[in-house]
Amino acid sequence: MAQRYKELSKTHIEFITTQKLFFVGTATAESRVNVSPKGMDSFRVLGPARVAWLNVTGSGNESSAHVQHDPRMTIMFCAFEGQPLVLRLYGRAKVVHRGDSEWQEFFGLFPPLPGARQIFDVTLDLVQTSCGMAVPYLSYLGDRESLSAWAEKKGDEGLRRYREEKNQLSLDGIPTHIVDKEGH
């Protein structure tokens, strides 16, 4: 049975810290709904009603485009081991770009992941748990190093060019402002 909370409890936070994967959902009123899987060591709980996650360069930039038009964001964790649980965090997100004054403060919370491009600062207004009994058991075998290796090979200039070519617009043509706000 689903339970609602105003903020994260100690139990919720402990669950989050053991997870290797989370999912992010965003949309504008007119866009496609985007759901992205996220891994690496890229999620931090900043307080009972505030979280942040580090976004690395990838093929799209939907979350950034959506949040700049409609700050709604849902983050979902689910247990693939142990007791079944789905934990959803609902809130309002702000994109922190490399050129923003808050970048260094937030970036220092994470390991220096190659290709880091944005950080999402999320203020929670609802935390929900549900049973997760339909989620299958899966075993964690390790992190994939492919994206980090790709970013390291590209280098800073190559990543900047890639973001310029591939990350400036969402699938629906919504601007991400990634190039303007990188601080170069």
C-alpha positions as CSV (number, residue, x, y, z in Angstrom):
1,M,0.0,0.0,0.0
2,A,1.3,3.4,-1.0
3,Q,2.3,5.8,1.8
4,R,2.9,9.6,1.5
5,Y,5.3,11.7,3.4
6,K,6.2,15.4,3.5
7,E,9.9,14.7,3.5
8,L,12.6,12.0,3.6
9,S,12.9,9.9,6.7
10,K,16.1,8.4,8.0
11,T,14.9,5.0,6.6
12,H,14.3,6.6,3.2
13,I,17.7,8.1,3.1
14,E,19.4,4.8,4.1
15,F,17.5,3.1,1.3
16,I,18.7,5.7,-1.2
17,T,22.3,5.4,-0.2
18,T,22.3,1.7,-1.0
19,Q,20.8,2.1,-4.5
20,K,23.0,1.8,-7.6
21,L,20.3,3.1,-10.0
22,F,17.6,5.8,-10.1
23,F,15.2,7.1,-12.7
24,V,14.3,10.7,-13.5
25,G,11.1,11.8,-15.1
26,T,10.3,15.2,-16.6
27,A,8.0,16.9,-19.1
28,T,6.6,20.2,-20.1
29,A,2.9,20.6,-20.9
30,E,3.6,20.2,-24.6
31,S,6.6,17.9,-24.7
32,R,7.1,14.1,-24.7
33,V,7.5,12.7,-21.2
34,N,11.1,11.7,-20.6
35,V,12.3,9.0,-18.2
36,S,16.1,8.5,-17.9
37,P,18.0,5.9,-15.9
38,K,20.9,7.3,-13.9
39,G,23.8,5.6,-12.2
40,M,27.4,6.3,-11.2
41,D,27.9,8.0,-7.9
42,S,25.7,10.9,-8.9
43,F,23.0,11.4,-6.2
44,R,23.1,13.3,-2.9
45,V,20.5,13.9,-0.2
46,L,21.0,17.5,1.0
47,G,18.3,17.4,3.6
48,P,14.9,15.9,4.4
49,A,13.3,17.9,1.6
50,R,16.2,18.6,-0.8
51,V,18.3,16.4,-3.1
52,A,20.8,16.9,-5.9
53,W,22.1,14.8,-8.8
54,L,25.0,15.3,-11.2
55,N,24.2,14.9,-14.9
56,V,26.9,13.8,-17.3
57,T,27.1,14.4,-21.0
58,G,25.0,12.0,-23.0
59,S,23.1,11.8,-26.2
60,G,20.2,13.9,-25.1
61,N,19.5,16.7,-22.6
62,E,15.8,16.4,-22.1
63,S,15.7,16.8,-18.3
64,S,17.5,20.2,-18.6
65,A,15.2,21.5,-21.4
66,H,12.1,20.4,-19.5
67,V,13.0,21.8,-16.1
68,Q,13.9,25.2,-17.5
69,H,10.3,25.4,-18.8
70,D,8.5,23.4,-16.1
71,P,10.5,22.6,-13.0
72,R,8.5,19.5,-12.1
73,M,10.7,16.4,-11.6
74,T,10.0,12.9,-10.3
75,I,12.9,10.7,-9.1
76,M,12.3,7.0,-8.6
77,F,14.3,4.4,-6.8
78,C,13.3,0.7,-6.6
79,A,14.6,-2.2,-4.7
80,F,16.0,-5.0,-7.0
81,E,17.4,-6.8,-3.9
82,G,16.1,-7.4,-0.4
83,Q,12.6,-6.2,0.7
84,P,10.4,-4.8,-2.2
85,L,10.1,-1.1,-2.2
86,V,9.5,1.8,-4.7
87,L,10.5,5.2,-3.5
88,R,9.4,8.3,-5.5
89,L,10.5,11.8,-4.9
90,Y,8.3,14.6,-6.3
91,G,9.5,18.1,-6.5
92,R,10.7,21.2,-8.3
93,A,14.1,21.2,-9.9
94,K,16.6,23.9,-10.8
95,V,19.3,23.3,-13.3
96,V,22.8,24.4,-12.2
97,H,25.1,24.9,-15.1
98,R,28.9,24.9,-15.1
99,G,28.9,28.7,-15.5
100,D,26.5,29.3,-12.5
101,S,27.8,30.7,-9.2
102,E,26.5,27.6,-7.3
103,W,28.4,25.1,-9.6
104,Q,31.5,24.7,-7.4
105,E,29.5,24.3,-4.2
106,F,27.4,21.5,-5.7
107,F,30.1,19.9,-7.8
108,G,32.2,19.5,-4.7
109,L,29.6,17.1,-3.3
110,F,30.3,14.5,-6.1
111,P,33.4,12.6,-7.3
112,P,34.8,14.3,-10.4
113,L,32.9,12.3,-13.0
114,P,34.2,12.8,-16.6
115,G,31.7,14.7,-18.8
116,A,29.9,16.4,-15.9
117,R,27.6,19.0,-17.5
118,Q,24.8,20.0,-15.1
119,I,23.5,19.5,-11.6
120,F,19.9,19.4,-10.6
121,D,18.9,20.9,-7.3
122,V,15.5,19.5,-6.3
123,T,13.2,20.7,-3.6
124,L,10.8,17.9,-2.6
125,D,7.1,18.5,-1.9
126,L,6.1,14.8,-1.7
127,V,7.8,11.5,-0.9
128,Q,5.9,8.4,-1.7
129,T,6.6,4.7,-1.1
130,S,4.8,1.8,-2.6
131,C,5.2,-2.0,-2.3
132,G,7.4,-2.8,-5.4
133,M,6.3,-6.4,-5.3
134,A,6.3,-6.6,-9.1
135,V,9.9,-5.4,-9.4
136,P,12.1,-8.3,-10.3
137,Y,15.2,-9.4,-8.4
138,L,18.3,-8.3,-10.2
139,S,22.0,-8.6,-9.3
140,Y,24.4,-5.7,-9.4
141,L,27.5,-6.7,-11.2
142,G,29.3,-3.4,-11.3
143,D,29.3,0.0,-12.9
144,R,29.7,0.4,-16.7
145,E,32.8,2.4,-17.4
146,S,31.9,3.1,-21.1
147,L,30.5,6.6,-20.6
148,S,33.4,7.8,-18.5
149,A,35.9,6.3,-20.9
150,W,34.1,8.0,-23.8
151,A,34.1,11.4,-22.0
152,E,37.8,11.1,-21.0
153,K,38.7,10.3,-24.6
154,K,36.7,13.3,-25.9
155,G,38.4,15.7,-23.5
156,D,37.1,19.1,-22.4
157,E,37.1,20.6,-25.9
158,G,35.6,17.6,-27.6
159,L,32.8,17.4,-24.9
160,R,32.1,21.1,-25.4
161,R,31.7,20.6,-29.2
162,Y,29.6,17.5,-28.6
163,R,27.2,19.4,-26.3
164,E,27.1,22.2,-28.9
165,E,26.1,19.7,-31.6
166,K,23.9,17.3,-29.7
167,N,22.7,18.8,-26.4
168,Q,21.3,22.3,-27.2
169,L,17.7,21.2,-28.1
170,S,15.4,18.5,-26.7
171,L,13.6,16.0,-28.9
172,D,10.8,18.5,-29.2
173,G,13.0,21.5,-30.0
174,I,13.1,23.0,-26.5
175,P,16.4,24.9,-25.9
176,T,18.6,23.7,-23.1
177,H,20.9,26.8,-23.0
178,I,23.8,24.4,-22.3
179,V,26.4,26.3,-24.4
180,D,25.4,29.8,-23.2
181,K,25.6,28.7,-19.5
182,E,28.8,26.6,-19.5
183,G,30.9,29.6,-18.5
184,H,33.6,29.4,-21.3
